[in-house]
Amino acid sequence: MLDKLALILVIIGGLNWGSIGIFQFDIVAWIFGGQGAIVSRIIYTLVGLAAIWCISLLFRDNEVVHDSK
């Protein structure tokens, strides 16, 4: 569950960075009242922590086990 939440936050961050790069428009800042707003800073921090968490996904051995009943 934590992996999926982290991945969702990283995707949100990636889309936000894409909008900044292409359109020079920060979606998170626009929604939450500017880059300096406390809620925006919390979102940026959560996205950053999620990105750090997702680094661990690169090094995990995830074997899919299929149960045949």
mmCIF file of the N, C-alpha and C atoms, coordinates in Angstrom:
data_MODEL
# 
_entry.id   MODEL 
# 
loop_
_atom_site.group_PDB 
_atom_site.id 
_atom_site.type_symbol 
_atom_site.label_atom_id 
_atom_site.label_alt_id 
_atom_site.label_comp_id 
_atom_site.label_asym_id 
_atom_site.label_entity_id 
_atom_site.label_seq_id 
_atom_site.pdbx_PDB_ins_code 
_atom_site.Cartn_x 
_atom_site.Cartn_y 
_atom_site.Cartn_z 
_atom_site.occupancy 
_atom_site.B_iso_or_equiv 
_atom_site.pdbx_formal_charge 
_atom_site.auth_seq_id 
_atom_site.auth_comp_id 
_atom_site.auth_asym_id 
_atom_site.auth_atom_id 
_atom_site.pdbx_PDB_model_num 
ATOM 1   N N  . MET A 1 1  ? 0.824  -1.201  0.000   1.00 0.00 ? 1  MET A N  1 
ATOM 2   C CA . MET A 1 1  ? 0.000  0.000   0.000   1.00 0.00 ? 1  MET A CA 1 
ATOM 3   C C  . MET A 1 1  ? 0.863  1.258   0.000   1.00 0.00 ? 1  MET A C  1 
ATOM 4   N N  . LEU A 1 2  ? 1.915  1.240   0.816   1.00 0.00 ? 2  LEU A N  1 
ATOM 5   C CA . LEU A 1 2  ? 2.813  2.393   0.889   1.00 0.00 ? 2  LEU A CA 1 
ATOM 6   C C  . LEU A 1 2  ? 3.524  2.618   -0.436  1.00 0.00 ? 2  LEU A C  1 
ATOM 7   N N  . ASP A 1 3  ? 3.871  1.534   -1.126  1.00 0.00 ? 3  ASP A N  1 
ATOM 8   C CA . ASP A 1 3  ? 4.522  1.659   -2.431  1.00 0.00 ? 3  ASP A CA 1 
ATOM 9   C C  . ASP A 1 3  ? 3.612  2.363   -3.431  1.00 0.00 ? 3  ASP A C  1 
ATOM 10  N N  . LYS A 1 4  ? 2.335  1.996   -3.445  1.00 0.00 ? 4  LYS A N  1 
ATOM 11  C CA . LYS A 1 4  ? 1.392  2.606   -4.383  1.00 0.00 ? 4  LYS A CA 1 
ATOM 12  C C  . LYS A 1 4  ? 1.172  4.079   -4.059  1.00 0.00 ? 4  LYS A C  1 
ATOM 13  N N  . LEU A 1 5  ? 1.067  4.405   -2.773  1.00 0.00 ? 5  LEU A N  1 
ATOM 14  C CA . LEU A 1 5  ? 0.902  5.797   -2.368  1.00 0.00 ? 5  LEU A CA 1 
ATOM 15  C C  . LEU A 1 5  ? 2.119  6.623   -2.780  1.00 0.00 ? 5  LEU A C  1 
ATOM 16  N N  . ALA A 1 6  ? 3.306  6.078   -2.544  1.00 0.00 ? 6  ALA A N  1 
ATOM 17  C CA . ALA A 1 6  ? 4.530  6.776   -2.935  1.00 0.00 ? 6  ALA A CA 1 
ATOM 18  C C  . ALA A 1 6  ? 4.584  6.968   -4.442  1.00 0.00 ? 6  ALA A C  1 
ATOM 19  N N  . LEU A 1 7  ? 4.190  5.957   -5.182  1.00 0.00 ? 7  LEU A N  1 
ATOM 20  C CA . LEU A 1 7  ? 4.205  6.057   -6.644  1.00 0.00 ? 7  LEU A CA 1 
ATOM 21  C C  . LEU A 1 7  ? 3.215  7.109   -7.128  1.00 0.00 ? 7  LEU A C  1 
ATOM 22  N N  . ILE A 1 8  ? 2.045  7.176   -6.517  1.00 0.00 ? 8  ILE A N  1 
ATOM 23  C CA . ILE A 1 8  ? 1.056  8.196   -6.879  1.00 0.00 ? 8  ILE A CA 1 
ATOM 24  C C  . ILE A 1 8  ? 1.611  9.596   -6.621  1.00 0.00 ? 8  ILE A C  1 
ATOM 25  N N  . LEU A 1 9  ? 2.256  9.786   -5.481  1.00 0.00 ? 9  LEU A N  1 
ATOM 26  C CA . LEU A 1 9  ? 2.838  11.098  -5.172  1.00 0.00 ? 9  LEU A CA 1 
ATOM 27  C C  . LEU A 1 9  ? 3.948  11.462  -6.145  1.00 0.00 ? 9  LEU A C  1 
ATOM 28  N N  . VAL A 1 10 ? 4.756  10.485  -6.529  1.00 0.00 ? 10 VAL A N  1 
ATOM 29  C CA . VAL A 1 10 ? 5.831  10.745  -7.492  1.00 0.00 ? 10 VAL A CA 1 
ATOM 30  C C  . VAL A 1 10 ? 5.246  11.101  -8.855  1.00 0.00 ? 10 VAL A C  1 
ATOM 31  N N  . ILE A 1 11 ? 4.171  10.447  -9.237  1.00 0.00 ? 11 ILE A N  1 
ATOM 32  C CA . ILE A 1 11 ? 3.513  10.773  -10.508 1.00 0.00 ? 11 ILE A CA 1 
ATOM 33  C C  . ILE A 1 11 ? 2.960  12.197  -10.456 1.00 0.00 ? 11 ILE A C  1 
ATOM 34  N N  . ILE A 1 12 ? 2.335  12.567  -9.341  1.00 0.00 ? 12 ILE A N  1 
ATOM 35  C CA . ILE A 1 12 ? 1.843  13.940  -9.182  1.00 0.00 ? 12 ILE A CA 1 
ATOM 36  C C  . ILE A 1 12 ? 2.997  14.929  -9.310  1.00 0.00 ? 12 ILE A C  1 
ATOM 37  N N  . GLY A 1 13 ? 4.110  14.625  -8.662  1.00 0.00 ? 13 GLY A N  1 
ATOM 38  C CA . GLY A 1 13 ? 5.281  15.495  -8.757  1.00 0.00 ? 13 GLY A CA 1 
ATOM 39  C C  . GLY A 1 13 ? 5.817  15.592  -10.172 1.00 0.00 ? 13 GLY A C  1 
ATOM 40  N N  . GLY A 1 14 ? 5.836  14.458  -10.867 1.00 0.00 ? 14 GLY A N  1 
ATOM 41  C CA . GLY A 1 14 ? 6.314  14.464  -12.247 1.00 0.00 ? 14 GLY A CA 1 
ATOM 42  C C  . GLY A 1 14 ? 5.425  15.274  -13.164 1.00 0.00 ? 14 GLY A C  1 
ATOM 43  N N  . LEU A 1 15 ? 4.118  15.135  -12.976 1.00 0.00 ? 15 LEU A N  1 
ATOM 44  C CA . LEU A 1 15 ? 3.186  15.935  -13.783 1.00 0.00 ? 15 LEU A CA 1 
ATOM 45  C C  . LEU A 1 15 ? 3.335  17.421  -13.472 1.00 0.00 ? 15 LEU A C  1 
ATOM 46  N N  . ASN A 1 16 ? 3.544  17.734  -12.209 1.00 0.00 ? 16 ASN A N  1 
ATOM 47  C CA . ASN A 1 16 ? 3.739  19.138  -11.836 1.00 0.00 ? 16 ASN A CA 1 
ATOM 48  C C  . ASN A 1 16 ? 5.014  19.691  -12.471 1.00 0.00 ? 16 ASN A C  1 
ATOM 49  N N  . TRP A 1 17 ? 6.105  18.926  -12.404 1.00 0.00 ? 17 TRP A N  1 
ATOM 50  C CA . TRP A 1 17 ? 7.351  19.382  -13.025 1.00 0.00 ? 17 TRP A CA 1 
ATOM 51  C C  . TRP A 1 17 ? 7.210  19.503  -14.536 1.00 0.00 ? 17 TRP A C  1 
ATOM 52  N N  . GLY A 1 18 ? 6.451  18.591  -15.135 1.00 0.00 ? 18 GLY A N  1 
ATOM 53  C CA . GLY A 1 18 ? 6.200  18.686  -16.569 1.00 0.00 ? 18 GLY A CA 1 
ATOM 54  C C  . GLY A 1 18 ? 5.456  19.961  -16.921 1.00 0.00 ? 18 GLY A C  1 
ATOM 55  N N  . SER A 1 19 ? 4.463  20.309  -16.106 1.00 0.00 ? 19 SER A N  1 
ATOM 56  C CA . SER A 1 19 ? 3.717  21.545  -16.375 1.00 0.00 ? 19 SER A CA 1 
ATOM 57  C C  . SER A 1 19 ? 4.591  22.780  -16.159 1.00 0.00 ? 19 SER A C  1 
ATOM 58  N N  . ILE A 1 20 ? 5.524  22.701  -15.224 1.00 0.00 ? 20 ILE A N  1 
ATOM 59  C CA . ILE A 1 20 ? 6.444  23.816  -15.024 1.00 0.00 ? 20 ILE A CA 1 
ATOM 60  C C  . ILE A 1 20 ? 7.376  23.942  -16.228 1.00 0.00 ? 20 ILE A C  1 
ATOM 61  N N  . GLY A 1 21 ? 7.896  22.811  -16.685 1.00 0.00 ? 21 GLY A N  1 
ATOM 62  C CA . GLY A 1 21 ? 8.824  22.833  -17.811 1.00 0.00 ? 21 GLY A CA 1 
ATOM 63  C C  . GLY A 1 21 ? 8.190  23.259  -19.117 1.00 0.00 ? 21 GLY A C  1 
ATOM 64  N N  . ILE A 1 22 ? 6.983  22.785  -19.365 1.00 0.00 ? 22 ILE A N  1 
ATOM 65  C CA . ILE A 1 22 ? 6.334  23.068  -20.653 1.00 0.00 ? 22 ILE A CA 1 
ATOM 66  C C  . ILE A 1 22 ? 5.596  24.404  -20.639 1.00 0.00 ? 22 ILE A C  1 
ATOM 67  N N  . PHE A 1 23 ? 4.840  24.638  -19.569 1.00 0.00 ? 23 PHE A N  1 
ATOM 68  C CA . PHE A 1 23 ? 3.957  25.803  -19.537 1.00 0.00 ? 23 PHE A CA 1 
ATOM 69  C C  . PHE A 1 23 ? 4.380  26.894  -18.553 1.00 0.00 ? 23 PHE A C  1 
ATOM 70  N N  . GLN A 1 24 ? 5.456  26.655  -17.793 1.00 0.00 ? 24 GLN A N  1 
ATOM 71  C CA . GLN A 1 24 ? 5.892  27.565  -16.724 1.00 0.00 ? 24 GLN A CA 1 
ATOM 72  C C  . GLN A 1 24 ? 4.743  27.813  -15.739 1.00 0.00 ? 24 GLN A C  1 
ATOM 73  N N  . PHE A 1 25 ? 4.032  26.732  -15.402 1.00 0.00 ? 25 PHE A N  1 
ATOM 74  C CA . PHE A 1 25 ? 2.876  26.821  -14.524 1.00 0.00 ? 25 PHE A CA 1 
ATOM 75  C C  . PHE A 1 25 ? 2.968  25.754  -13.443 1.00 0.00 ? 25 PHE A C  1 
ATOM 76  N N  . ASP A 1 26 ? 3.043  26.173  -12.193 1.00 0.00 ? 26 ASP A N  1 
ATOM 77  C CA . ASP A 1 26 ? 3.142  25.276  -11.050 1.00 0.00 ? 26 ASP A CA 1 
ATOM 78  C C  . ASP A 1 26 ? 1.730  24.957  -10.546 1.00 0.00 ? 26 ASP A C  1 
ATOM 79  N N  . ILE A 1 27 ? 1.268  23.766  -10.833 1.00 0.00 ? 27 ILE A N  1 
ATOM 80  C CA . ILE A 1 27 ? -0.097 23.369  -10.482 1.00 0.00 ? 27 ILE A CA 1 
ATOM 81  C C  . ILE A 1 27 ? -0.294 23.338  -8.967  1.00 0.00 ? 27 ILE A C  1 
ATOM 82  N N  . VAL A 1 28 ? 0.675  22.776  -8.240  1.00 0.00 ? 28 VAL A N  1 
ATOM 83  C CA . VAL A 1 28 ? 0.552  22.686  -6.786  1.00 0.00 ? 28 VAL A CA 1 
ATOM 84  C C  . VAL A 1 28 ? 0.466  24.075  -6.171  1.00 0.00 ? 28 VAL A C  1 
ATOM 85  N N  . ALA A 1 29 ? 1.330  24.974  -6.598  1.00 0.00 ? 29 ALA A N  1 
ATOM 86  C CA . ALA A 1 29 ? 1.294  26.347  -6.069  1.00 0.00 ? 29 ALA A CA 1 
ATOM 87  C C  . ALA A 1 29 ? -0.018 27.031  -6.420  1.00 0.00 ? 29 ALA A C  1 
ATOM 88  N N  . TRP A 1 30 ? -0.518 26.789  -7.607  1.00 0.00 ? 30 TRP A N  1 
ATOM 89  C CA . TRP A 1 30 ? -1.770 27.403  -8.040  1.00 0.00 ? 30 TRP A CA 1 
ATOM 90  C C  . TRP A 1 30 ? -2.945 26.921  -7.187  1.00 0.00 ? 30 TRP A C  1 
ATOM 91  N N  . ILE A 1 31 ? -2.979 25.615  -6.912  1.00 0.00 ? 31 ILE A N  1 
ATOM 92  C CA . ILE A 1 31 ? -4.084 25.056  -6.133  1.00 0.00 ? 31 ILE A CA 1 
ATOM 93  C C  . ILE A 1 31 ? -4.021 25.498  -4.675  1.00 0.00 ? 31 ILE A C  1 
ATOM 94  N N  . PHE A 1 32 ? -2.826 25.528  -4.101  1.00 0.00 ? 32 PHE A N  1 
ATOM 95  C CA . PHE A 1 32 ? -2.701 25.732  -2.666  1.00 0.00 ? 32 PHE A CA 1 
ATOM 96  C C  . PHE A 1 32 ? -2.201 27.113  -2.258  1.00 0.00 ? 32 PHE A C  1 
ATOM 97  N N  . GLY A 1 33 ? -2.164 28.073  -3.168  1.00 0.00 ? 33 GLY A N  1 
ATOM 98  C CA . GLY A 1 33 ? -1.893 29.450  -2.774  1.00 0.00 ? 33 GLY A CA 1 
ATOM 99  C C  . GLY A 1 33 ? -0.459 29.917  -2.862  1.00 0.00 ? 33 GLY A C  1 
ATOM 100 N N  . GLY A 1 34 ? 0.324  29.380  -3.748  1.00 0.00 ? 34 GLY A N  1 
ATOM 101 C CA . GLY A 1 34 ? 1.693  29.844  -3.955  1.00 0.00 ? 34 GLY A CA 1 
ATOM 102 C C  . GLY A 1 34 ? 2.716  28.861  -3.430  1.00 0.00 ? 34 GLY A C  1 
ATOM 103 N N  . GLN A 1 35 ? 3.955  29.017  -3.902  1.00 0.00 ? 35 GLN A N  1 
ATOM 104 C CA . GLN A 1 35 ? 5.023  28.102  -3.502  1.00 0.00 ? 35 GLN A CA 1 
ATOM 105 C C  . GLN A 1 35 ? 5.368  28.217  -2.029  1.00 0.00 ? 35 GLN A C  1 
ATOM 106 N N  . GLY A 1 36 ? 5.179  29.377  -1.457  1.00 0.00 ? 36 GLY A N  1 
ATOM 107 C CA . GLY A 1 36 ? 5.527  29.589  -0.059  1.00 0.00 ? 36 GLY A CA 1 
ATOM 108 C C  . GLY A 1 36 ? 4.440  29.185  0.913   1.00 0.00 ? 36 GLY A C  1 
ATOM 109 N N  . ALA A 1 37 ? 3.263  28.870  0.417   1.00 0.00 ? 37 ALA A N  1 
ATOM 110 C CA . ALA A 1 37 ? 2.166  28.473  1.306   1.00 0.00 ? 37 ALA A CA 1 
ATOM 111 C C  . ALA A 1 37 ? 2.521  27.169  2.013   1.00 0.00 ? 37 ALA A C  1 
ATOM 112 N N  . ILE A 1 38 ? 2.116  27.077  3.258   1.00 0.00 ? 38 ILE A N  1 
ATOM 113 C CA . ILE A 1 38 ? 2.489  25.912  4.061   1.00 0.00 ? 38 ILE A CA 1 
ATOM 114 C C  . ILE A 1 38 ? 1.968  24.608  3.453   1.00 0.00 ? 38 ILE A C  1 
ATOM 115 N N  . VAL A 1 39 ? 0.762  24.618  2.902   1.00 0.00 ? 39 VAL A N  1 
ATOM 116 C CA . VAL A 1 39 ? 0.218  23.398  2.299   1.00 0.00 ? 39 VAL A CA 1 
ATOM 117 C C  . VAL A 1 39 ? 1.042  22.997  1.074   1.00 0.00 ? 39 VAL A C  1 
ATOM 118 N N  . SER A 1 40 ? 1.439  23.962  0.259   1.00 0.00 ? 40 SER A N  1 
ATOM 119 C CA . SER A 1 40 ? 2.286  23.658  -0.907  1.00 0.00 ? 40 SER A CA 1 
ATOM 120 C C  . SER A 1 40 ? 3.608  23.068  -0.464  1.00 0.00 ? 40 SER A C  1 
ATOM 121 N N  . ARG A 1 41 ? 4.185  23.631  0.561   1.00 0.00 ? 41 ARG A N  1 
ATOM 122 C CA . ARG A 1 41 ? 5.473  23.116  1.050   1.00 0.00 ? 41 ARG A CA 1 
ATOM 123 C C  . ARG A 1 41 ? 5.336  21.705  1.588   1.00 0.00 ? 41 ARG A C  1 
ATOM 124 N N  . ILE A 1 42 ? 4.203  21.412  2.230   1.00 0.00 ? 42 ILE A N  1 
ATOM 125 C CA . ILE A 1 42 ? 3.960  20.054  2.716   1.00 0.00 ? 42 ILE A CA 1 
ATOM 126 C C  . ILE A 1 42 ? 3.837  19.090  1.542   1.00 0.00 ? 42 ILE A C  1 
ATOM 127 N N  . ILE A 1 43 ? 3.111  19.494  0.499   1.00 0.00 ? 43 ILE A N  1 
ATOM 128 C CA . ILE A 1 43 ? 2.965  18.649  -0.695  1.00 0.00 ? 43 ILE A CA 1 
ATOM 129 C C  . ILE A 1 43 ? 4.327  18.402  -1.334  1.00 0.00 ? 43 ILE A C  1 
ATOM 130 N N  . TYR A 1 44 ? 5.128  19.458  -1.497  1.00 0.00 ? 44 TYR A N  1 
ATOM 131 C CA . TYR A 1 44 ? 6.462  19.297  -2.087  1.00 0.00 ? 44 TYR A CA 1 
ATOM 132 C C  . TYR A 1 44 ? 7.310  18.344  -1.244  1.00 0.00 ? 44 TYR A C  1 
ATOM 133 N N  . THR A 1 45 ? 7.223  18.456  0.070   1.00 0.00 ? 45 THR A N  1 
ATOM 134 C CA . THR A 1 45 ? 7.993  17.593  0.958   1.00 0.00 ? 45 THR A CA 1 
ATOM 135 C C  . THR A 1 45 ? 7.532  16.144  0.849   1.00 0.00 ? 45 THR A C  1 
ATOM 136 N N  . LEU A 1 46 ? 6.217  15.926  0.813   1.00 0.00 ? 46 LEU A N  1 
ATOM 137 C CA . LEU A 1 46 ? 5.694  14.567  0.674   1.00 0.00 ? 46 LEU A CA 1 
ATOM 138 C C  . LEU A 1 46 ? 6.105  13.936  -0.657  1.00 0.00 ? 46 LEU A C  1 
ATOM 139 N N  . VAL A 1 47 ? 6.085  14.724  -1.713  1.00 0.00 ? 47 VAL A N  1 
ATOM 140 C CA . VAL A 1 47 ? 6.511  14.218  -3.027  1.00 0.00 ? 47 VAL A CA 1 
ATOM 141 C C  . VAL A 1 47 ? 7.998  13.860  -2.991  1.00 0.00 ? 47 VAL A C  1 
ATOM 142 N N  . GLY A 1 48 ? 8.804  14.688  -2.359  1.00 0.00 ? 48 GLY A N  1 
ATOM 143 C CA . GLY A 1 48 ? 10.231 14.398  -2.232  1.00 0.00 ? 48 GLY A CA 1 
ATOM 144 C C  . GLY A 1 48 ? 10.500 13.138  -1.428  1.00 0.00 ? 48 GLY A C  1 
ATOM 145 N N  . LEU A 1 49 ? 9.797  12.977  -0.312  1.00 0.00 ? 49 LEU A N  1 
ATOM 146 C CA . LEU A 1 49 ? 9.950  11.766  0.498   1.00 0.00 ? 49 LEU A CA 1 
ATOM 147 C C  . LEU A 1 49 ? 9.477  10.534  -0.266  1.00 0.00 ? 49 LEU A C  1 
ATOM 148 N N  . ALA A 1 50 ? 8.404  10.692  -1.026  1.00 0.00 ? 50 ALA A N  1 
ATOM 149 C CA . ALA A 1 50 ? 7.916  9.578   -1.838  1.00 0.00 ? 50 ALA A CA 1 
ATOM 150 C C  . ALA A 1 50 ? 8.941  9.183   -2.890  1.00 0.00 ? 50 ALA A C  1 
ATOM 151 N N  . ALA A 1 51 ? 9.610  10.169  -3.475  1.00 0.00 ? 51 ALA A N  1 
ATOM 152 C CA . ALA A 1 51 ? 10.645 9.873   -4.475  1.00 0.00 ? 51 ALA A CA 1 
ATOM 153 C C  . ALA A 1 51 ? 11.798 9.096   -3.840  1.00 0.00 ? 51 ALA A C  1 
ATOM 154 N N  . ILE A 1 52 ? 12.175 9.481   -2.637  1.00 0.00 ? 52 ILE A N  1 
ATOM 155 C CA . ILE A 1 52 ? 13.234 8.749   -1.928  1.00 0.00 ? 52 ILE A CA 1 
ATOM 156 C C  . ILE A 1 52 ? 12.781 7.319   -1.665  1.00 0.00 ? 52 ILE A C  1 
ATOM 157 N N  . TRP A 1 53 ? 11.527 7.151   -1.252  1.00 0.00 ? 53 TRP A N  1 
ATOM 158 C CA . TRP A 1 53 ? 10.990 5.806   -1.011  1.00 0.00 ? 53 TRP A CA 1 
ATOM 159 C C  . TRP A 1 53 ? 11.007 4.976   -2.301  1.00 0.00 ? 53 TRP A C  1 
ATOM 160 N N  . CYS A 1 54 ? 10.657 5.601   -3.422  1.00 0.00 ? 54 CYS A N  1 
ATOM 161 C CA . CYS A 1 54 ? 10.588 4.875   -4.695  1.00 0.00 ? 54 CYS A CA 1 
ATOM 162 C C  . CYS A 1 54 ? 11.955 4.416   -5.180  1.00 0.00 ? 54 CYS A C  1 
ATOM 163 N N  . ILE A 1 55 ? 13.014 5.021   -4.700  1.00 0.00 ? 55 ILE A N  1 
ATOM 164 C CA . ILE A 1 55 ? 14.359 4.539   -5.038  1.00 0.00 ? 55 ILE A CA 1 
ATOM 165 C C  . ILE A 1 55 ? 14.509 3.087   -4.598  1.00 0.00 ? 55 ILE A C  1 
ATOM 166 N N  . SER A 1 56 ? 13.906 2.751   -3.452  1.00 0.00 ? 56 SER A N  1 
ATOM 167 C CA . SER A 1 56 ? 14.007 1.373   -2.959  1.00 0.00 ? 56 SER A CA 1 
ATOM 168 C C  . SER A 1 56 ? 13.322 0.380   -3.891  1.00 0.00 ? 56 SER A C  1 
ATOM 169 N N  . LEU A 1 57 ? 12.349 0.844   -4.673  1.00 0.00 ? 57 LEU A N  1 
ATOM 170 C CA . LEU A 1 57 ? 11.668 -0.050  -5.613  1.00 0.00 ? 57 LEU A CA 1 
ATOM 171 C C  . LEU A 1 57 ? 12.628 -0.575  -6.674  1.00 0.00 ? 57 LEU A C  1 
ATOM 172 N N  . LEU A 1 58 ? 13.647 0.196   -6.985  1.00 0.00 ? 58 LEU A N  1 
ATOM 173 C CA . LEU A 1 58 ? 14.613 -0.230  -7.998  1.00 0.00 ? 58 LEU A CA 1 
ATOM 174 C C  . LEU A 1 58 ? 15.452 -1.419  -7.542  1.00 0.00 ? 58 LEU A C  1 
ATOM 175 N N  . PHE A 1 59 ? 15.611 -1.566  -6.238  1.00 0.00 ? 59 PHE A N  1 
ATOM 176 C CA . PHE A 1 59 ? 16.522 -2.566  -5.710  1.00 0.00 ? 59 PHE A CA 1 
ATOM 177 C C  . PHE A 1 59 ? 15.817 -3.758  -5.065  1.00 0.00 ? 59 PHE A C  1 
ATOM 178 N N  . ARG A 1 60 ? 14.508 -3.807  -5.168  1.00 0.00 ? 60 ARG A N  1 
ATOM 179 C CA . ARG A 1 60 ? 13.757 -4.915  -4.590  1.00 0.00 ? 60 ARG A CA 1 
ATOM 180 C C  . ARG A 1 60 ? 13.627 -6.051  -5.586  1.00 0.00 ? 60 ARG A C  1 
ATOM 181 N N  . ASP A 1 61 ? 13.598 -7.247  -5.045  1.00 0.00 ? 61 ASP A N  1 
ATOM 182 C CA . ASP A 1 61 ? 13.367 -8.434  -5.861  1.00 0.00 ? 61 ASP A CA 1 
ATOM 183 C C  . ASP A 1 61 ? 11.900 -8.790  -5.711  1.00 0.00 ? 61 ASP A C  1 
ATOM 184 N N  . ASN A 1 62 ? 11.094 -8.336  -6.641  1.00 0.00 ? 62 ASN A N  1 
ATOM 185 C CA . ASN A 1 62 ? 9.651  -8.575  -6.584  1.00 0.00 ? 62 ASN A CA 1 
ATOM 186 C C  . ASN A 1 62 ? 9.276  -9.726  -7.495  1.00 0.00 ? 62 ASN A C  1 
ATOM 187 N N  . GLU A 1 63 ? 9.091  -10.871 -6.900  1.00 0.00 ? 63 GLU A N  1 
ATOM 188 C CA . GLU A 1 63 ? 8.643  -12.029 -7.662  1.00 0.00 ? 63 GLU A CA 1 
ATOM 189 C C  . GLU A 1 63 ? 7.145  -12.131 -7.524  1.00 0.00 ? 63 GLU A C  1 
ATOM 190 N N  . VAL A 1 64 ? 6.474  -12.322 -8.655  1.00 0.00 ? 64 VAL A N  1 
ATOM 191 C CA . VAL A 1 64 ? 5.026  -12.478 -8.655  1.00 0.00 ? 64 VAL A CA 1 
ATOM 192 C C  . VAL A 1 64 ? 4.727  -13.962 -8.455  1.00 0.00 ? 64 VAL A C  1 
ATOM 193 N N  . VAL A 1 65 ? 3.956  -14.251 -7.432  1.00 0.00 ? 65 VAL A N  1 
ATOM 194 C CA . VAL A 1 65 ? 3.585  -15.616 -7.124  1.00 0.00 ? 65 VAL A CA 1 
ATOM 195 C C  . VAL A 1 65 ? 2.124  -15.793 -7.509  1.00 0.00 ? 65 VAL A C  1 
ATOM 196 N N  . HIS A 1 66 ? 1.865  -16.734 -8.410  1.00 0.00 ? 66 HIS A N  1 
ATOM 197 C CA . HIS A 1 66 ? 0.500  -17.003 -8.847  1.00 0.00 ? 66 HIS A CA 1 
ATOM 198 C C  . HIS A 1 66 ? 0.010  -18.258 -8.130  1.00 0.00 ? 66 HIS A C  1 
ATOM 199 N N  . ASP A 1 67 ? -1.106 -18.116 -7.486  1.00 0.00 ? 67 ASP A N  1 
ATOM 200 C CA . ASP A 1 67 ? -1.714 -19.241 -6.797  1.00 0.00 ? 67 ASP A CA 1 
ATOM 201 C C  . ASP A 1 67 ? -2.731 -19.897 -7.724  1.00 0.00 ? 67 ASP A C  1 
ATOM 202 N N  . SER A 1 68 ? -2.448 -21.128 -8.110  1.00 0.00 ? 68 SER A N  1 
ATOM 203 C CA . SER A 1 68 ? -3.381 -21.821 -9.022  1.00 0.00 ? 68 SER A CA 1 
ATOM 204 C C  . SER A 1 68 ? -4.278 -22.747 -8.212  1.00 0.00 ? 68 SER A C  1 
ATOM 205 N N  . LYS A 1 69 ? -5.525 -22.348 -8.095  1.00 0.00 ? 69 LYS A N  1 
ATOM 206 C CA . LYS A 1 69 ? -6.494 -23.152 -7.333  1.00 0.00 ? 69 LYS A CA 1 
ATOM 207 C C  . LYS A 1 69 ? -7.477 -23.775 -8.258  1.00 0.00 ? 69 LYS A C  1 
# 
